[in-house]
Amino acid sequence: MTQEEIDFFDRIAPTWDADEIRSTPERVTTILSRIGIRRGMRILDLGTGTGVLIPFLSQLTGPEGSVTGIDLSDGMLDRARAKYGHLANVRFLKIDFEEELIPDKYDLILMYSVYPHLHAPSDTFEWLFKMNMNADGYLVVAFPADEEFINNIHHDRKAEHEHLPSAGRLAAIFRSWGYESEAIAETKDEYIVTVRRLVQ
Ligand SMILES: C[S@@+](CC[C@H](N)C(=O)[O-])C[C@H]1O[C@@H](n2cnc3c(N)ncnc32)[C@H](O)[C@@H]1O
């Protein structure tokens, strides 16, 4: 992340929860119900922001599991910690997940409303799968909206990877990088793509 990006997220952090109207509890619950979360999972929430997913993930994995929320914006992390720092199975870490090593391995790595912010998605996936993914683990790229909605928010962005393709097209791109990948939702309210290691 550049300092400019960190400053941007610090600036919008105070109003993020009020402005992020698409992540209603109902929509978040529906999206998470589609991605196979089981009790006891170790879950990594990359770009956790103010922790929009955290209470849901904490409950779904239960006391035998854990949730690690990662972000680089102090503005976002301070809010996440204030709201959910008391949950026993939750921790927050300040890390640039594209540049720094994340501790431990996980069963599920989530990127929720985060993918267009990546600078080097294919390198980052390779690194995450190598360093942080358990053998049967999988990654999920998700949004509470379709690509048209997301691209309208990011209309000033020029780099190719910053333009979000349809979920089906993104899954095909991940397959071309050597993963198993499937678009499991492609509607106005749900965009979900799963990514797994290719079984040889
Ligand atoms: C659009 S917000 C989404 C936040 C949250 N997932 C949500 O849906 O409310 C993207 C978040 O990803 C974080 N982020 C982006 N790139 C990052 C990186 N390389 N390392 C750590 N955090 C990053 C930003 O700081 C920001 O909080």
The ligand as a Gaussian input file, in Angstrom:
#p B3LYP/6-31G(d) Opt

LIG

0 1
 C      -12.546000      -1.042000       0.709000
 S      -11.902000      -1.377000       2.298000
 C      -12.829000      -2.807000       2.789000
 C      -12.829000      -3.007000       4.270000
 C      -13.686000      -4.182000       4.769000
 N      -13.247000      -5.455000       4.205000
 C      -15.142000      -3.931000       4.457000
 O      -15.692000      -4.559000       3.539000
 O      -15.760000      -3.080000       5.133000
 C      -10.301000      -2.061000       1.893000
 C       -9.414000      -2.229000       3.133000
 O       -8.244000      -2.977000       2.746000
 C       -7.122000      -2.398000       3.387000
 N       -5.951000      -2.767000       2.567000
 C       -5.805000      -2.631000       1.226000
 N       -4.602000      -3.087000       0.829000
 C       -3.975000      -3.536000       1.949000
 C       -2.697000      -4.125000       2.195000
 N       -1.837000      -4.345000       1.202000
 N       -2.383000      -4.461000       3.467000
 C       -3.254000      -4.233000       4.488000
 N       -4.481000      -3.684000       4.323000
 C       -4.832000      -3.332000       3.063000
 C       -7.432000      -0.909000       3.437000
 O       -6.684000      -0.246000       4.427000
 C       -8.924000      -0.912000       3.715000
 O       -9.207000      -0.869000       5.094000

